[in-house]
């Protein structure tokens, strides 16, 4: 109410002034009143409106321009004045205003519909504020409006159709807002429109063909919207058009050939759409074109652009299409008529060798052929591109060696050759590239030593040689690269020490030397690298204690020294309170965990496993609220976890403390770690029970408490872990029954409860664990009852161990249907009956030591008969009869063998006596007539042959009669023939 009274008084004062002092009434005094009301809606932190005083001439006020006779206000310009607040409806009372410029402020609220009363308004500039709401439909009443720029606000709604009534409009700027809907066809009524900028909205629909009626349009920018459909052919009628930007929409179809008629076009950008088919050759008719960007579409076919026609073309971007083949032969002519500066053809399907046609584009500064299928060698003539600053040939199939001529590209700043099959070493001539800043050679087959000449490229800021076969030492002169920020030499075959001169690369931020064969200690000069925030040295053979001077590296954030041979204290790495990742796994660090680690409150990953750390874990661990991964396993740490408040580690996902000497109870506070996915406390000395609170860790994937001294029962709350994959509780003193709630762990694929004192029956609910695959191990417990048939439902199970329990009854038939099972052990129980035939391939030990009637069937002895499920053995009389039959048969065989031996000895004896009577000449006076022996044990003469075949007894006689020096030979022959003859007699007796 007080403001209203004040305004009335001001109005009365203005009227009285106009009556009594007509000389001061150059401008209607009411304008002063309305301007003061407009001022009252603004917040003016910089005093821009301090000159707006009631007792001074309006025409002297800041931002006000009057007519020459000072009768009317023509212009209100308060652009970039730091004003905030809202637009007052009282602007509509300044009826002679021709220009309002409130751009680049912080004004909020809507555009008042009352602006429609400013019938003389020619320019309305409200861009770059924070205005909201829709374009008022009354804006179509501003018949004299020539410039409307309301972009870069938070305006919403559709572009109103009434905008087509602004027939005098020359400039329309509605870009960078949140307009939606579609472009009204009434836009075609704006015949005098020269500049139309509507980019970066959410305008959809199709581009109306009426757009082609804007014959005076010079610039049309509709990029970054959601316009769809074909580009209308009528666009070819925009004969004055110089800039056409339709990038990043969803235009489909082909590029209209009618674009050839845009004879004044200098800039054409159609990138980021879904245009298809080939690039029309008619594009080559746009002789004034300077920039052509058709990248990120689905254009196919050959490259149809010829710079011989487009002599003014400076930028050609055709990346991320489906273009095939190579570059046209007449792409550039050697007459230096091409003005092409930048050529981007990356991520297409271009093939063949390096397109030498490009070498004629001698003014080329940037060349990108990456992500194609170009092969062959890099041509030595590459140095014809003397103006080249950026060469990107990565992700192709180039082979061979780098040509030494690459050193002649003295303007080169970026060289990307990664992702090829380039071999050999780096040419020494590379040292001539004094302007080279980025050198990426990673993922090739390059080898040999890194030449020290490379360190002459003193402008180098980034080096990446990852994944090659470079060998030898890191150049000891590397300290000359004073501008080096990134050094990536990972996964090579580098040897020797880290050069001490590296410490003089004081701008170095990332040092990656992992996966090499480096050795020796770290040079103390590394402490000079004050900007270093990432250093990874893992998988080398670096050794010795860490230099104490590393404590001065205050910006370290990511450190990975794992899998080396470092020793001593971790303390030198704790000087930075910006650590995010610290991984020292698998070294020989000793002493206590230093307190300084825990000053890095943003630490997310701490891995100190497989060292020789001792002492207790500092209680300051609880302050690491961002910690997600903690691995202290395989050390000699002691103490009780209950003394550390772990509940504050609310983001922890992995807690791995296995193979230490922790004692006491497992903290119940672990149940508050809702993000915990892996908990491994195995191989420690924890006692007490398994906390039921662990059931609250609903995201748990792995829980391992193996080899501790835990007792009590398995808490039924374990069934709350619905995402659990691995549960290992073996080698403890757990008792009681297996909780049936375990069936709720539906994703469990490994379950180990062996070597405890569990009792009761195996719950049949265990058959609901359909994903159980790796193993079900319940061995060495006191489980009783029968094996539940539901185990046969575990069709993915590969190993089953129920051994050394008190299980009884038969093996369920359903177990034989476990087709994935490749290992089973049910020995040491009280099982009986037949083993399923599908188990015959398993070893007998898998079923041994079963009492209660025992098991039979393969692989054990066969079951002869079953009665009521029990094996029936033979009676004592039947057993005795079998034994008598075996003894009698054996006796007959022995007597027959004795008879044969005596008979053979007798025959030999007779021959020996006969030979003795002849004084050793047993064969010189042999009878010529044939003598036949009943068993044929003498010389048998074939009537049809003079050859004689000696039997074993005759040869024995010969051996006896032979001279002493030859007797051994005959005896050996005799032994062989004797056994042969005996075998023949048994198999073929002479009748």
FENDAGI-V214442 format. One record per pair of residues at least 4 apart in sequence whose ideal C-beta (glycine too) atoms are under 6 Angstrom apart, sorted by the first residue. I is the first residue (numbers start at 0). GAP is how many residues later the second one is. D is the distance in whole Angstrom. If there is no record, write none. Layout:
I,GAP,D / I,GAP,D
This chain:
9,23,6 / 10,22,6 / 13,15,4 / 13,19,6 / 16,4,5 / 17,7,5 / 17,11,5 / 25,44,4 / 26,4,5 / 26,31,5 / 30,42,6 / 31,26,6 / 33,56,4 / 33,59,4 / 36,51,6 / 36,53,5 / 37,50,5 / 37,52,5 / 38,10,5 / 38,13,5 / 40,44,5 / 40,45,5 / 40,47,4 / 41,41,5 / 41,43,4 / 42,41,4 / 42,42,5 / 43,4,6 / 43,5,5 / 43,39,6 / 44,37,6 / 45,36,5 / 47,14,6 / 47,33,4 / 50,10,5 / 50,11,5 / 51,9,5 / 55,4,6 / 57,6,6 / 58,7,4 / 58,11,5 / 62,13,6 / 62,14,5 / 62,15,4 / 63,9,6 / 64,9,5 / 64,10,4 / 65,4,5 / 65,7,6 / 66,4,6 / 66,5,5 / 66,7,6 / 71,24,4 / 72,21,6 / 73,24,5 / 74,24,4 / 75,24,5 / 76,24,4 / 77,24,6 / 78,22,5 / 78,24,5 / 78,25,5 / 79,24,4 / 82,22,4 / 83,22,4 / 85,23,4 / 86,25,5 / 88,23,5 / 88,25,4 / 91,22,4 / 91,25,4 / 95,24,6 / 96,21,6 / 96,24,6 / 97,22,6 / 97,24,5 / 98,24,4 / 99,24,5 / 100,24,4 / 101,24,6 / 102,22,5 / 102,24,5 / 102,25,5 / 103,24,4 / 104,24,5 / 106,22,4 / 107,22,5 / 109,23,3 / 110,25,6 / 112,23,4 / 112,25,5 / 115,22,4 / 115,25,4 / 120,21,5 / 120,24,6 / 121,22,6 / 121,24,5 / 122,24,4 / 123,24,5 / 124,24,5 / 125,24,5 / 126,22,5 / 126,24,5 / 126,25,5 / 127,24,4 / 128,24,5 / 129,24,6 / 130,22,4 / 130,24,6 / 131,22,5 / 133,23,3 / 134,4,6 / 134,25,5 / 136,23,5 / 136,25,5 / 139,22,3 / 139,25,4 / 143,24,6 / 144,21,5 / 144,24,6 / 145,22,5 / 145,24,5 / 146,24,4 / 147,24,6 / 148,24,4 / 150,22,5 / 150,23,5 / 150,24,4 / 150,25,5 / 151,24,4 / 152,24,5 / 154,22,4 / 155,22,5 / 157,23,3 / 158,20,6 / 158,25,6 / 160,23,5 / 160,25,5 / 163,22,3 / 163,25,4 / 168,21,5 / 168,24,6 / 169,22,5 / 169,24,5 / 170,24,5 / 171,24,5 / 172,24,5 / 173,24,5 / 174,22,5 / 174,23,6 / 174,24,5 / 174,25,6 / 175,24,5 / 176,24,6 / 178,22,4 / 178,24,6 / 179,22,5 / 181,22,6 / 181,23,3 / 182,4,6 / 182,25,6 / 184,23,4 / 184,25,5 / 187,22,3 / 187,25,4 / 191,24,6 / 192,21,5 / 192,24,6 / 193,22,5 / 193,24,5 / 194,24,5 / 195,24,5 / 196,24,5 / 197,24,5 / 198,22,5 / 198,24,4 / 198,25,5 / 199,24,4 / 200,24,5 / 201,24,6 / 202,22,5 / 203,22,4 / 205,23,4 / 206,4,6 / 206,20,6 / 206,25,6 / 208,23,4 / 208,25,4 / 211,22,3 / 211,23,6 / 211,25,4 / 215,24,5 / 216,21,5 / 216,24,6 / 217,22,5 / 217,24,5 / 218,24,4 / 219,24,6 / 220,24,4 / 221,24,6 / 222,22,5 / 222,24,4 / 222,25,5 / 223,24,5 / 224,24,5 / 226,22,4 / 227,22,5 / 229,23,4 / 230,20,6 / 230,25,5 / 232,23,5 / 232,25,5 / 235,22,3 / 235,23,6 / 235,25,4 / 240,21,5 / 240,24,6 / 241,22,5 / 241,24,5 / 242,24,4 / 243,24,5 / 244,24,4 / 245,24,6 / 246,22,5 / 246,24,5 / 246,25,5 / 247,24,4 / 248,24,6 / 249,24,6 / 250,22,4 / 250,24,6 / 251,22,5 / 253,23,4 / 254,20,6 / 254,25,6 / 256,23,5 / 256,25,5 / 259,22,4 / 259,25,4 / 264,21,5 / 264,24,6 / 265,22,6 / 265,24,5 / 266,24,5 / 267,24,5 / 268,24,4 / 269,24,5 / 270,22,5 / 270,24,4 / 270,25,5 / 271,24,5 / 272,24,5 / 274,22,4 / 275,22,4 / 277,23,4 / 278,20,6 / 278,25,5 / 280,23,5 / 283,22,5 / 283,25,4 / 287,24,6 / 288,21,5 / 288,24,6 / 289,22,5 / 289,24,5 / 290,24,4 / 291,24,5 / 292,24,4 / 293,24,5 / 294,22,5 / 294,23,6 / 294,24,4 / 294,25,5 / 295,24,4 / 296,24,6 / 297,24,6 / 298,22,4 / 299,22,4 / 301,23,5 / 302,20,6 / 302,24,6 / 306,6,6 / 306,25,5 / 306,31,4 / 306,33,5 / 307,22,6 / 307,25,5 / 310,26,6 / 311,27,6 / 312,27,6 / 313,25,6 / 313,27,5 / 314,27,5 / 315,27,5 / 316,27,4 / 317,27,5 / 318,25,5 / 318,27,4 / 318,28,5 / 319,27,4 / 320,27,5 / 321,27,6 / 322,25,4 / 323,25,5 / 325,26,5 / 325,29,5 / 326,4,5 / 326,28,4 / 326,30,5 / 328,28,6 / 330,26,5 / 331,6,4 / 331,28,4 / 331,29,4 / 332,4,6 / 333,26,5 / 335,26,6 / 337,23,5 / 339,21,5 / 339,24,6 / 340,24,5 / 341,24,4 / 342,24,5 / 343,24,5 / 344,24,5 / 345,22,5 / 345,24,4 / 345,25,5 / 346,24,4 / 347,24,6 / 349,22,4 / 349,24,6 / 350,22,4 / 352,23,3 / 353,22,6 / 353,25,5 / 355,23,6 / 358,22,6 / 358,25,5 / 362,24,6 / 363,21,5 / 364,22,5 / 364,24,5 / 365,24,4 / 366,24,6 / 367,24,4 / 368,24,6 / 369,22,5 / 369,24,4 / 369,25,5 / 370,24,5 / 371,24,6 / 373,22,5 / 374,22,4 / 376,23,4 / 377,4,6 / 377,25,5 / 379,23,4 / 379,25,5 / 381,23,6 / 382,22,4 / 382,25,4 / 382,26,6 / 387,21,5 / 387,24,6 / 388,22,5 / 388,24,5 / 389,24,4 / 390,24,5 / 391,24,4 / 392,24,6 / 393,22,4 / 393,24,5 / 393,25,5 / 394,24,4 / 395,24,6 / 397,22,4 / 397,24,6 / 398,22,5 / 400,23,4 / 401,4,6 / 401,25,5 / 403,23,4 / 403,25,4 / 406,22,3 / 406,23,6 / 406,25,4 / 411,21,5 / 411,24,6 / 412,22,5 / 412,24,5 / 413,24,4 / 414,24,5 / 415,24,5 / 416,24,5 / 417,22,5 / 417,24,4 / 417,25,5 / 418,24,5 / 419,24,5 / 420,24,6 / 421,22,4 / 421,24,6 / 422,22,5 / 424,23,3 / 425,4,6 / 425,25,6 / 427,23,5 / 427,25,5 / 429,24,6 / 430,22,3 / 430,25,4 / 432,24,5 / 434,24,5 / 435,21,5 / 435,23,6 / 435,24,6 / 436,22,5 / 436,24,5 / 437,24,5 / 438,24,5 / 439,24,5 / 440,24,5 / 441,22,5 / 441,24,4 / 441,25,5 / 442,24,5 / 443,24,5 / 445,22,4 / 446,22,4 / 448,23,4 / 449,20,6 / 449,25,6 / 451,23,4 / 451,25,5 / 454,20,5 / 454,22,4 / 454,23,6 / 454,25,5 / 454,26,6 / 458,24,6 / 459,21,5 / 459,24,6 / 460,22,5 / 460,24,5 / 461,24,4 / 462,24,5 / 463,24,4 / 464,5,6 / 464,24,5 / 465,22,5 / 465,24,5 / 465,25,6 / 466,24,5 / 467,24,6 / 468,24,6 / 469,22,4 / 470,22,5 / 472,23,4 / 473,25,5 / 475,23,5 / 475,25,6 / 477,21,6 / 477,23,6 / 477,24,6 / 478,22,3 / 478,25,4 / 480,24,5 / 482,24,6 / 483,21,4 / 483,24,6 / 484,22,5 / 484,24,5 / 485,24,5 / 486,24,5 / 487,24,4 / 488,24,5 / 489,22,5 / 489,24,5 / 489,25,5 / 490,24,4 / 491,24,6 / 493,22,4 / 494,22,5 / 496,23,4 / 497,25,6 / 499,23,4 / 499,25,5 / 502,22,3 / 502,23,5 / 502,25,4 / 506,24,6 / 507,21,5 / 507,24,6 / 508,22,5 / 508,24,6 / 509,24,4 / 510,24,5 / 511,24,5 / 512,24,5 / 513,22,5 / 513,23,6 / 513,24,5 / 513,25,6 / 514,24,5 / 515,24,6 / 517,22,4 / 517,24,6 / 518,22,4 / 520,23,4 / 521,4,6 / 521,25,6 / 523,23,4 / 523,25,5 / 526,22,4 / 526,23,6 / 526,25,5 / 531,21,6 / 532,22,5 / 532,24,4 / 533,24,4 / 534,24,6 / 535,24,4 / 536,24,5 / 537,22,5 / 537,24,4 / 537,25,5 / 538,24,5 / 539,24,5 / 541,22,4 / 542,22,4 / 544,22,6 / 544,23,3 / 545,4,6 / 545,26,4 / 547,24,5 / 549,22,4 / 550,21,5 / 550,24,4 / 552,23,6 / 553,22,5 / 555,20,4 / 556,21,5 / 556,23,5 / 557,22,6 / 557,23,4 / 558,14,6 / 558,23,5 / 559,23,4 / 560,5,6 / 560,23,5 / 561,21,5 / 561,23,4 / 561,24,6 / 562,23,5 / 563,23,6 / 565,21,4 / 566,21,4 / 568,22,5 / 569,19,5 / 569,24,6 / 570,23,5 / 573,20,5 / 573,22,3 / 573,23,5 / 576,22,5 / 576,23,5 / 578,21,4 / 578,24,5 / 579,22,6 / 579,24,5 / 580,24,4 / 581,24,5 / 582,24,4 / 583,5,6 / 583,24,5 / 584,22,5 / 584,24,5 / 584,25,6 / 585,24,4 / 586,24,6 / 588,22,4 / 589,22,4 / 591,23,4 / 592,20,6 / 594,23,5 / 594,25,6 / 597,22,4 / 597,25,6 / 601,24,5 / 602,21,5 / 602,24,6 / 603,22,5 / 603,24,5 / 604,24,4 / 605,24,5 / 606,24,4 / 607,24,5 / 608,22,5 / 608,24,5 / 608,25,5 / 609,24,4 / 610,24,6 / 612,22,4 / 613,22,5 / 615,23,3 / 616,4,6 / 618,25,5 / 620,23,6 / 621,22,6 / 621,23,4 / 621,26,5 / 624,23,6 / 626,22,5 / 626,25,6 / 627,23,5 / 627,25,5 / 628,25,5 / 629,25,5 / 630,25,4 / 631,25,5 / 632,23,5 / 632,25,4 / 632,26,5 / 633,25,4 / 634,25,6 / 636,23,4 / 637,23,5 / 639,23,6 / 639,24,3 / 640,26,5 / 641,22,5 / 641,23,6 / 641,25,5 / 645,21,6 / 645,23,5 / 646,22,4 / 646,25,4 / 650,24,6 / 651,21,5 / 651,24,6 / 652,22,5 / 652,24,5 / 653,24,5 / 654,24,5 / 655,24,5 / 656,24,6 / 657,22,5 / 657,24,4 / 657,25,5 / 658,24,4 / 659,24,6 / 660,24,6 / 661,22,4 / 662,22,4 / 664,23,4 / 665,20,5 / 665,25,5 / 667,23,5 / 667,25,5 / 670,22,3 / 670,23,6 / 670,25,4 / 674,24,6 / 675,21,5 / 675,24,6 / 676,22,5 / 676,24,5 / 677,24,4 / 678,24,5 / 679,24,5 / 680,24,5 / 681,22,5 / 681,24,4 / 681,25,6 / 682,24,5 / 683,24,6 / 685,22,4 / 686,22,4 / 688,23,3 / 689,20,6 / 689,25,6 / 691,23,4 / 691,25,4 / 694,22,3 / 694,23,6 / 694,25,4 / 699,21,5 / 699,24,6 / 700,22,6 / 700,24,5 / 701,24,4 / 702,24,5 / 703,24,4 / 704,24,5 / 705,22,5 / 705,24,5 / 705,25,6 / 706,24,4 / 707,24,6 / 709,22,4 / 710,22,4 / 712,23,3 / 713,25,6 / 715,23,4 / 715,25,4 / 718,22,3 / 718,23,6 / 718,25,4 / 720,24,6 / 722,24,6 / 723,21,5 / 723,24,6 / 724,22,6 / 724,24,6 / 725,24,4 / 726,24,5 / 727,24,5 / 728,24,5 / 729,22,5 / 729,24,4 / 729,25,5 / 730,24,5 / 731,24,6 / 733,22,4 / 734,22,5 / 736,23,4 / 737,25,5 / 739,23,4 / 739,25,5 / 742,22,4 / 742,25,4 / 746,24,6 / 747,21,5 / 747,24,6 / 748,22,5 / 748,23,6 / 748,24,4 / 748,25,6 / 749,24,4 / 749,25,6 / 750,25,5 / 751,25,4 / 752,25,5 / 753,23,5 / 753,25,4 / 753,26,5 / 754,25,5 / 755,25,6 / 756,25,6 / 757,23,4 / 758,23,5 / 760,24,4 / 761,21,6 / 761,26,5 / 763,24,4 / 763,26,5 / 766,23,3 / 766,24,6 / 766,26,4 / 771,4,6 / 771,22,5 / 771,25,6 / 772,23,4 / 772,25,6 / 774,24,4 / 775,24,5 / 776,24,4 / 777,24,5 / 778,22,5 / 778,24,4 / 778,25,5 / 779,24,5 / 780,24,5 / 782,22,4 / 783,22,4 / 785,23,4 / 786,20,6 / 786,25,6 / 788,23,4 / 788,25,5 / 791,20,6 / 791,22,2 / 791,23,5 / 791,25,6 / 795,24,6 / 796,21,6 / 796,24,6 / 797,22,5 / 797,24,6 / 798,24,4 / 799,24,5 / 800,24,5 / 801,24,5 / 802,22,4 / 802,24,5 / 802,25,5 / 803,24,4 / 804,24,6 / 806,22,4 / 807,22,4 / 807,44,6 / 809,23,4 / 810,4,6 / 815,20,3 / 815,22,4 / 823,18,6 / 823,22,5 / 824,21,5 / 826,21,5 / 826,22,5 / 827,21,5 / 828,21,5 / 829,21,5 / 829,22,4 / 830,19,5 / 830,24,6 / 831,20,5 / 831,21,4 / 831,22,6 / 832,36,5 / 833,22,6 / 833,23,4 / 833,29,5 / 834,4,5 / 834,12,6 / 834,20,5 / 834,22,4 / 839,18,4 / 839,19,6 / 841,4,5 / 843,15,5 / 843,16,6 / 846,8,5 / 846,13,6 / 849,4,5 / 849,5,5 / 852,17,5 / 854,5,6 / 855,4,6 / 855,7,4 / 855,15,5 / 856,6,5 / 862,8,6 / 864,7,4 / 866,5,5 / 873,4,4 / 873,5,5 / 906,30,5 / 906,46,5 / 907,45,5 / 907,48,5 / 910,42,6 / 910,46,4 / 911,48,6 / 914,7,4 / 914,42,5 / 914,46,5 / 917,4,5 / 919,41,5 / 921,35,6 / 921,39,5 / 929,11,6 / 932,4,5 / 932,5,5 / 935,4,6 / 935,54,5 / 936,14,6 / 936,16,5 / 938,9,6 / 938,15,6 / 949,4,5 / 949,5,5 / 950,30,6 / 951,25,5 / 951,26,5 / 951,29,4 / 954,19,5 / 954,22,6 / 955,18,5 / 957,12,6 / 958,11,4 / 958,12,5 / 958,15,5 / 961,4,5 / 961,5,5 / 961,8,5 / 969,4,6 / 973,4,6 / 976,4,6 / 983,4,6
